[in-house]
Amino acid sequence: MIIKKKKPTFHRQRSQFFKRLKKLGWRRPRGKDSKQKRKMKASGYRVEIGYGQPKTIRYLHPSGFKDVRVFNINDLKGLDNKVHAVRIGSSVGKKKRAEIAKKAGEMKLKMLNK
């Protein structure tokens, strides 16, 4: 089984010094003398091509299923319980949510948000 490889957390350059900058809001370093741009040792990790996932497991849920958003019962047609996992949309009401959950249970689909 292919396991997603762990990636480092990519911090924005010098974000630890300013409250107004988010730690995990990545921005590419652009300064002329930037240590992070020049890839110096203790300047933090940069987002680079080598950290990507293999195409076979890209966009998969950690459980190994393809995440499918569902807004009505018709969206459940054609889904396979060995490949797909269902996530009900946030705008769906209580009544329709219960119907979708019941139908997904009959189809033996994995529910990601009950």
C-alpha positions as CSV (number, residue, x, y, z in Angstrom):
1,M,0.0,0.0,0.0
2,I,1.3,3.4,-0.9
3,I,1.6,5.8,2.1
4,K,1.6,9.5,1.7
5,K,5.0,10.8,2.6
6,K,5.3,13.3,5.4
7,K,6.1,16.9,4.4
8,P,7.7,19.6,6.6
9,T,5.6,22.6,7.6
10,F,6.3,25.5,5.3
11,H,6.5,28.7,7.2
12,R,6.4,32.2,5.6
13,Q,9.7,34.0,5.7
14,R,10.3,35.9,9.0
15,S,6.7,35.2,10.1
16,Q,7.9,34.5,13.7
17,F,8.8,38.2,14.1
18,F,5.5,39.7,13.2
19,K,2.1,39.0,14.7
20,R,0.3,40.2,11.6
21,L,1.8,37.4,9.4
22,K,0.3,34.0,9.6
23,K,2.8,31.2,10.3
24,L,1.5,28.7,7.8
25,G,0.5,31.2,5.1
26,W,3.2,30.3,2.5
27,R,4.6,33.1,0.3
28,R,7.5,32.7,-2.0
29,P,10.6,34.6,-0.7
30,R,11.4,37.4,-3.2
31,G,14.0,39.6,-1.5
32,K,17.4,40.1,-3.1
33,D,19.3,39.2,0.0
34,S,16.8,36.7,1.4
35,K,18.4,33.8,3.2
36,Q,15.4,31.6,2.6
37,K,15.6,32.3,-1.2
38,R,19.3,31.5,-1.2
39,K,18.5,28.2,0.6
40,M,20.7,28.8,3.6
41,K,20.6,26.3,6.4
42,A,18.5,27.5,9.3
43,S,16.1,29.6,7.2
44,G,13.2,27.1,6.9
45,Y,11.9,24.8,4.2
46,R,10.8,26.0,0.8
47,V,8.0,24.7,-1.2
48,E,9.6,22.7,-4.0
49,I,8.6,20.1,-6.6
50,G,10.2,17.2,-4.8
51,Y,7.6,17.3,-1.9
52,G,4.7,16.3,-4.2
53,Q,2.7,13.1,-3.9
54,P,2.5,10.3,-6.5
55,K,-0.4,10.8,-8.9
56,T,-2.0,7.5,-7.8
57,I,-2.7,8.8,-4.2
58,R,-3.0,12.5,-4.9
59,Y,-6.3,14.1,-3.6
60,L,-7.2,11.0,-1.6
61,H,-8.7,11.2,1.9
62,P,-6.3,9.8,4.6
63,S,-8.6,6.8,4.9
64,G,-7.6,5.9,1.2
65,F,-11.0,6.8,-0.3
66,K,-11.9,9.4,-2.9
67,D,-13.7,12.2,-1.2
68,V,-17.1,13.0,-2.9
69,R,-19.3,15.9,-1.9
70,V,-23.0,15.1,-2.0
71,F,-25.9,17.6,-2.0
72,N,-28.8,15.3,-2.9
73,I,-29.7,11.6,-3.3
74,N,-29.1,11.7,-7.0
75,D,-25.4,12.4,-6.4
76,L,-25.0,9.0,-4.8
77,K,-25.7,7.2,-8.1
78,G,-22.7,5.6,-9.6
79,L,-20.6,5.6,-6.5
80,D,-18.6,2.5,-5.5
81,N,-18.2,1.7,-1.8
82,K,-14.7,0.4,-2.3
83,V,-13.4,3.6,-3.9
84,H,-15.6,6.5,-2.8
85,A,-16.3,8.1,0.6
86,V,-19.3,10.5,1.0
87,R,-19.2,14.0,2.5
88,I,-22.5,15.8,2.8
89,G,-22.4,19.5,1.7
90,S,-22.7,22.1,4.5
91,S,-25.7,23.8,2.9
92,V,-27.8,20.6,3.1
93,G,-30.6,20.8,5.7
94,K,-31.4,18.3,8.4
95,K,-34.2,16.5,6.6
96,K,-32.4,15.8,3.4
97,R,-29.2,15.1,5.3
98,A,-31.0,12.2,7.1
99,E,-32.3,10.8,3.8
100,I,-28.8,10.9,2.2
101,A,-27.3,9.2,5.3
102,K,-29.9,6.5,5.1
103,K,-29.4,5.9,1.4
104,A,-25.6,5.9,1.9
105,G,-25.9,3.4,4.7
106,E,-27.9,1.1,2.4
107,M,-25.2,1.4,-0.3
108,K,-22.6,0.7,2.4
109,L,-20.7,4.0,1.6
110,K,-18.3,5.4,4.1
111,M,-19.6,8.7,5.6
112,L,-16.9,11.3,6.4
113,N,-19.3,13.7,8.2
114,K,-22.3,12.2,9.9
